[in-house]
Amino acid sequence: MGKTISEKILSEKAKKDLYAGDIDIVNVDIVAAQDGTGPLAIKEFNKLGFDKVKKPQNTLMVIDHSAPAPRKELSNTHKILREFANKYNTRIADIGDGIIHQILIESFVSPGDVVVGADSHSCTSGALGAFSTGMGSTDVAVIMALSKTWMRVPETYRIEVYGDFQKGVFSKDLILHIIGKIGADGAIYKALEFVGETISKMSIDSRLTLTNMAVEAGAKTGVIPTDEITKKFLAEMGRAEKFREIKSDDDAVFEKVMYFDAGDIPPTVAAPHFVDNTKPIEEVLDIPVNQVFIGTCTNGRLEDLRVAASILKGKKIASGTRLIIVPASRRIYLEALKEGLLEIFVRAGGIVLNPGCGPCVGIHEGVLGDNEICLSTQNRNFMGRMGNPNAEIYLASPATAAATAINGRISDPREVLS
C-alpha cells in the first residue's frame, strides 16, 4: 500500500513501516524553542536529570518573542537561553536574528526531516517537505536530550487547489478560506497536504503561509511535496545538496480529499475572535482600524513586504491609523533595505521594527488600546492576543493590510492594485 508524505517520513525515522494511526518512537532531526517556551523546556531538562544535549548543532534556542526585552523579567528569561546554549554548545539566534520558524527554514530544515519546536506554528517548515510539528516544553526537553520522541502517525487531508488567483488574492486568502471551510477543530491531529497546480506555481514564501496556519484548523502538521521551486530555495540558502524528492505515492490513502478553485476565492478576512470566523472582504469593508500590522511568521517574508510596498509606494497612510512593519528575519530585513522597501514604508508614515514576533504576541511593540481595532497579517486573532482583551483583531493578507492602512478602514486590495 502506498504512503502519504507523513507516513513516508515517519517510517524512515522509525526505521519501520508506519501508517496512519500507528504509534512509535521516531528520530528527530531538529529541535527548537523560543524565549516564551524555552525556559520551561530547560527547567524540565534539568529536573529530569539530563546532562547532555544529544545533537547540539541541531538544537536551536531563539530569542524572538520579546526581543529586545521590555522588562527585566524577560531579560532574565533570555539569559536562561543564552546560558544553556553556551553550556551545551547548542545554536542560538539572538535579538534581531528573526523569528524561530523563519530561521529554521533559512538555515536548518531540509526535505524529509522531522522537526519539533516548542511553538505551535512549528508546522511552518512542512513547506520544505519536512514533517514539522509543535510540542510542549517537556517533550522538547526529552528530545533535546535523546533526539527522539514518540509519535502517532496522523491521517492526511489532501487539499487540492487548482486555477489562478484573482488580482489581489494571495496564499493568505487561500488558507483563511480553507480554515473557514474546515473549521478550527476540523482537522485535529491530521496532516494537511497541499497539492495541485496552484500550489506547484507558488513560491516558497507563499507556501510557508499555508503550512504555518495548518495548526489553525487543528492539524498536527502541514506538508507540501518538494519540487524545483524547493530545490531553488535550498540552493539560495546554501543547502542545495539537501534537496530530495518527497511526495505521496499515487496509491496513498487519504482520509479526506478537498478541492478548491483558486479563481473562486476573494480577498478573505478572519473576523474577531476566531481564525475560522472568515468572511469575504465585501462583508467587512469600511470597518475603521486604529492599527495595521504587517509581519510575523505568517507574512513577514520578502514577498509579503514587496506586495505591501507596491501598494504603499508614493502614498500616505490614513490619519489616525498606525502602520507597523516587522520583517521575519535579519536576512529579509537586509534584502528589504537593499530593495528600498523599508524606505517606502517609512515615507508612507509607517514604522519598521527589528526582526521578531513584535506585536503578534502582545508583549510589547504595538499593544492595542481599549476598544481599538487592528488588521494584521498574523495567524491568530484570539481575544487578548495582541495584549488587550478589550481590543479586536482582523486577519488578512499583506495586500489587504496595505490597502487598509491607506484608507484607515478595511479595504479591498483589488481597488488599489494596478
N, C-alpha and C positions, 0 to 999 in steps of 0.2 A: 504494500500500500504506500502511495506517495505521501510526502510530508510537506507541511507548511514551513515557512521561514523559521518560525519559532520552534517547531518540532526539530528541524534540522540543527539549529544552533545548540539547543539544549541537549540534544542527543550527542552531539560532538563533545560538549563539555562534560557530560556524564559518562562518556565512553560506552554508551549502550543505546539501543533503540528506545526512544521515548515517543509517546503520542499524547495528545490532549487528555488531560485527566491524570496522567502518571505523576507520581511524586518521587523525586530522587535528589541526590546530592550532586551539585554541578560545580565545576571550577569557575571562578570569577577572574576575569582578566584585569578589570579596572574598578577601583572603589574610590568614592569621593564624598566629601562632606563640606558644608559651608559653615559660616560663623554662627548661624542660628541653630544648627543641629550638631555640628562638630564637637563642641564642648561636652555635650551629653554622651556622644559616642566615645570620646576619650575617657570620660568618667567611668563608663561601663567597661571599657578596655582595661582600665586599671583595676576596677572592682573584681573582674573575672580573673585577675592574676596573670594576664599576658605580659610578657617582657620582650616581645619581638614582633615586628611587622613583617609579614611573610614576603611581600613584594613592595618594598618601599618606593621604588621608582614608578610603580603603577598605583600608588596611593596618593591621592591629592587632597590637600586642605585648601579651601578657597575663602578669602575674606571679601565678601561682595554684598551682603545684606544690609550692613550698616557701615559703609565704607566711604569716607572716614567716619569714625565713631562719633556720635553726637553727645555721648556722655561717658563718664569714667567706667560704669559697669560694663558697657560694651567694649571699651578699650581693653578691659581685663579679660573678656572672653577671647578677644583677638590674641592676647598674649598666650592664652592656653594653646591655641592652634600653632602659633609660631614656635613655642617651646616644644610641643610634641613633634613637629616637623624636624626641628633641629636635633632632638634626642634620637629619633628613629630614622633620620635621613630620608623622610618622605618628601614629596614635592609640595610646594606651597605657592599659591597665587595670592599675592598681597594686594593691598588697596590700589585700585586703578587698573589692575590687570584685566578685570572684567567679571562677567557672570559665570558661575560654575558650569552651566550647560554649554555655553559658547566656548569656554576654554577647553572643555572636553573634546568637542568636535574639531576644534582647530589643531589641537596638539596631541591627543591621546587615542581617540576611538578609531577603530578600523572595522571593516565588514567582518561579520562572524564573531565579534567579541561579545562576551557577556559583561555588561556594565551595571554596577549597582551604585546608586547615590543616595545619600541621606537627605533627599529632597524629592517631593512628589513629581516634579517635572523632569526627572531624570530620564523619562521616556523619550526626550528630545533626540538623543543620539541614535534612535532607531532609523532616522533618515539616512544614515550611512550603512544600513543593512546589519545593524547590531541588535542584540536583544538587550535592551536597556530599560531599567525599572528603578523605582524608588522604594526604599525600605526604611524601617525605623532605626533609630540610633543604636539599639542593642544588636540588631542583626548586622549593622555596618561594623560595629566593634569586633564581632566574631570574624567577619570577612577580612578585616584588616589583619587579624592575627593568623587566619588559616587559608585565606584566598579561596574559600569555598562556602557554599550555602545550600540549604535545601530549597527546592523549587517545585511548585506544581506547574506542569506544562499547561498553558492556557489554551482554550479553544479560540479559534480565529474567526473574526468577521472580515470578510473580503469586501472592501469599499472600492467599487469600480467607478471611475469618473471618466467621462468622455466629452468631447466637444470643446469649444473655445469659450473663454470668459467674455462677457460684455466689457466694453470700456469701463474702467473704474471699479472692476471687480477683481479680487486677488485671492490668494490662498487663505487669508484670514477669513474672508467672507465665506469661503467654502467650508472651512472647519466649523465655523459658527453655525452654518446651515445644517451640517451633518449632526452636530451635537444637539441642535434643536429637534431634529428628527429622531435621534436615538434616545435622548433624554440623559440627564446627569447620572442616572443609575442604570442605564440601559445596556451597558457593556461591562458590568462588574467582573473583574479578573479575566477579561478577554484580551486578545491581541487584535488590534485594528491594523489590517494590512491594506495599504493604499496602493492601488494599481490603476491601469488604464492609460489611454493615450494622453489625457490631460496631465496626469502625474508624470508621465515619461518626458513631457516637454518642460516641466518645471525645473527651475534652478534649485540648487541645494538650499539656498536661503528660503525659498518658498516651501520646500518640502519640510524643512525644520519646523515651520509654523504648524504644519499638520500634526507631526509626531509629538511636538511639545504639548499640544492640547488634547491628546488622546485620553489622558487621565481625567479630563473634564467630563467624559462620558462614562467614567468609572473603570476604564481599561487598565490592564496591567502594563501594557506597552503599546507602542505604535511602531510599525515597521514598514519600510519601503524597499523593494528589490533594488539591487545595485545595477548600474549601467555605465555608459560612457560619461555621463554627467558626474556620477560619483567618482569615477576614475580621474576625471579632470580636476575635481575639487581636491582629492587626496594629493594629486601631484602639486597643486598650488600650495598645499600645506606642508609639502616636503615628505609625503608618505606614499609616493606613487607605488612603491613595491608592496604596499599593504593591500592593494586592491585585489578583490576576488569576486567572482560572480556568486550572488546569493539571491535565490528566488524560490518560490514554491514550485513543487512538482505539478505537472499538468493534472495528475490524478489525486492531488491532495484533497483532503476532506475539510470543508469549511462549515462551521456551524450555521453561518448565515452569509448570504451574498446580497449586497445592497448596491443599487445603480443610481448614479447621479449625472444629469446632463448639466455641464458647466454653464452652458448658454442660458439655462433657466434660472440661474442663481443671481439675485440682485445684490447690491451692497447690503450687507446684513449687520445688525447691531444686536448685542445682548443687553437687555434692559435690567435694571436692578431687580432683585439682588441675587440672581442665579444665572449661571452661564447658559443654561438651556432655555432661558426666557428670551428666545431670539425672535427678532422681528425684521421684516424688510424695511429698508430705510424710509419708505413712504409713511410708515406708521409712527415714526419718531421724529420726523422733520420739525425743525424750528424750536425744539426744546432748548432753552438757553443754557449755556455752560459757563462755569467760572474758570475751569482749568482743562487744558488738553495735555495729555502725556503721550509722547512717542518714544518707545524704547522697550526694555525688558528682554527676557529670554525668548519671548514670542515674536517680537517685531522690532528688535533693536539692531538689526543687521544692515549691511551696506545697501542692499537692495531696497529695504524699507526706507532708509534715510534718503535715498535717491528719489523715490516716489514722492515723499513728502516735500523734498526740496523743489521738485519740478512744479509743484502746485504753489509753493510759498514764494518762489523766486520773483522779486520785484514787487511783492505785496506786503501789506502790514496786517498783523493780527488785530482782531477787534478790540476796541477799548473795553477794559474791564475783564478781559479774558487773558489768563496766563498760559503760556506755552512752554513746556519743559521737554527737552530732548536729552536722552541718555543712550549713547552708543553701548552696545553689548560687550565690547572688549576693547583693549588698547589697540589691537590691530585695526579694528573697524574705525575707532576714533581717528587714528593717524591717516587712514585712507580717506575718510570723510573730510579731514582737514586739508589733505592734499588736493582733493577734488573741488574744494571751495564750498562744500555743503554746509559746513558749520557757519561760515560767514553768511550764507543765505538765511539760516535760521536766526542768527543774531540780528541781522539787518531787518528781518521781519518783525522783530520785537520779542523773540523767544530767548530762552537761556539754555545753555548747554552744560550739563553736569558731567563729572568724571564717570568712566565706565563702571557699571554696577547695577544693583537692583533698584536703587533710588526710591521714588515714591511708591512703587508697586507694593512694598511690604509694610508701608505705613509707619516706619520708624523715624524717618527724617526726610529732608529734601522733597517737600511737596505734600505734606499732610494737609488734608482738607479741613475747612472750617465748617461750623454747623450750617446745615441746610444747603451746602454747596454741592454742585454737580460737576463731575469730571467725566470727560470722554477719553478713554485710554486704550492703548493698543496691547495692554497686558492680557493675561489669561484668566483672571478671576475678578469678579465684581461683587464678592460676598460683602455683607454688611460689616463695616468697620475695616475692610481690607486695606484701605489707604489711610488708616489711622484715626478715623472718626465714624462711629456708628450712626451719627446723625447726618451723614452725607450720602450721596448716591453716585454710583459708578456705572457708566455705559461702556461696553467693549466694542471696538470696531477696528478696521484696517488703518494703516498709516495714511492712505489716501483720504478716507473719511475723516480722520483726525485732522489732517492739514486743512481740508475744506472747512471743517467746523471751526478751527482756530481763526480763520479769516473772517468768518461771519459771526462768530460768537454764539452760534446756535448749531444744533446738529444739522449737517448739510449733506447733500448728495454729491459725491465726488465727480459724478458724470457731468455735472454742470460746470465744473471748473477745469476739467482735463481737456486739453486740446486734442 
